């Protein structure tokens, strides 16, 4: 979940990110953690298990994501 401060409509400033899994809140100033968040945002298509036309959003911190996919993801060095 992205937490914003309204500056002047329609402008807003990100002040914190909350992981939708562990519920830990990270201050936006903690750029090392914030840049590693994974943001999921899509619409369910016809026959989707999420529901046809359903808007799906999720913000997950790197720690929770690692716990969820460490055993199934493929990692490759980029250098």
C-alpha positions as CSV (number, residue, x, y, z in Angstrom):
1,X,0.0,0.0,0.0
2,X,1.3,3.4,-0.9
3,X,0.8,6.1,1.6
4,X,0.7,9.7,0.3
5,X,0.6,13.2,1.6
6,X,-1.6,15.6,-0.4
7,X,0.5,18.6,-1.3
8,X,-1.7,20.6,-3.6
9,X,-4.5,18.7,-5.5
10,X,-3.7,16.8,-7.6
11,X,-0.1,16.6,-6.4
12,X,0.9,14.2,-3.8
13,X,4.1,13.0,-2.2
14,X,4.9,9.4,-1.2
15,X,5.6,9.3,2.5
16,X,5.6,5.6,3.2
17,X,5.1,2.1,1.8
18,X,3.4,-0.6,3.7
19,X,3.9,-4.3,2.7
20,X,0.6,-5.9,2.0
21,X,1.9,-9.2,3.4
22,X,3.8,-8.4,6.6
23,X,2.1,-5.0,7.1
24,X,5.5,-3.4,8.0
25,X,5.7,0.3,7.0
26,X,8.8,1.7,5.4
27,X,9.4,5.4,5.4
28,X,9.9,6.8,1.9
29,X,13.2,8.2,3.0
30,X,14.5,4.6,3.4
31,X,15.2,4.5,-0.4
32,X,17.2,1.2,-0.2
33,X,14.1,-0.6,1.0
34,X,11.5,1.4,-1.0
35,X,13.3,0.8,-4.3
36,X,13.2,-3.0,-3.7
37,X,9.4,-3.1,-3.3
38,X,7.5,-5.1,-5.9
39,X,4.3,-3.4,-7.1
40,X,1.6,-5.6,-8.7
41,X,-1.1,-3.8,-10.6
42,X,-3.3,-5.5,-13.3
43,X,-6.8,-6.2,-14.4
44,X,-8.2,-9.7,-14.4
45,X,-9.1,-11.0,-17.8
46,X,-11.8,-13.3,-19.1
47,X,-11.7,-16.5,-17.1
48,X,-9.1,-15.1,-14.6
49,X,-9.0,-16.7,-11.2
50,X,-9.0,-13.1,-9.8
51,X,-12.3,-12.3,-11.5
52,X,-13.1,-10.9,-14.9
53,X,-12.5,-7.2,-15.0
54,X,-11.2,-7.1,-11.4
55,X,-8.5,-4.6,-10.6
56,X,-5.7,-6.3,-8.6
57,X,-3.0,-4.3,-6.6
58,X,-0.4,-5.5,-4.2
59,X,2.8,-4.0,-2.8
60,X,5.3,-6.5,-1.4
61,X,8.6,-5.8,0.4
62,X,11.7,-7.5,-0.7
63,X,11.9,-9.7,2.4
64,X,8.4,-11.1,2.0
65,X,8.9,-11.6,-1.7
66,X,12.1,-13.5,-1.1
67,X,10.3,-15.8,1.4
68,X,7.5,-16.4,-1.1
69,X,9.6,-17.2,-4.2
70,X,13.1,-18.1,-3.1
71,X,12.7,-21.7,-3.9
72,X,11.1,-21.3,-7.4
73,X,12.7,-18.1,-8.9
74,X,15.6,-18.1,-11.3
75,X,18.4,-15.7,-10.4
76,X,21.0,-14.6,-12.9
77,X,24.0,-12.3,-12.4
78,X,23.6,-9.2,-14.5
79,X,27.3,-8.4,-14.7
